[in-house]
Amino acid sequence: MDVIKAVKEVTGVSLMDAKKLVDAAPSTIKEKVSKEDADAAEAKLKAAGATVEIK
């Protein structure tokens, strides 16, 4: 549940859509963001227990 909440916070989608993203893992959460935004999202997701890969 922590990962779903983190995805919701990072993406701004509804809780239901965040759950769908997490259930469909591995999936792209955000695209074409700055290095700073990517690092901030990575930190939040990892703190919630997610595995994160930045490309």
C-alpha positions, -999 to +999 in steps of 0.1 A: +000+000+000+029+024+007+042+019-029+007+027-043+005+059-022+040+069-034+030+063-070-001+084-065+020+112-050+046+112-077+022+110-106-008+129-094-032+101-105-061+087-085-055+059-060-072+034-084-049+044-113-019+042-090-029+007-080-032-003-117+003+011-124+018-009-095-001-041-104+012-038-140+048-035-129+073-032-144+058-001-159+068+035-167+057+059-141+070+092-156+087+102-188+107+132-200+113+147-166+144+166-154+171+148-136+161+165-103+124+154-107+136+118-115+158+117-085+130+130-062+106+104-076+131+077-072+138+086-036+100+086-027+094+053-044+124+036-029+115+049+005+081+032+001+098-001-009+096+000-047+123-011-070+132+018-094+152+020-126+159+054-143+166+053-180 
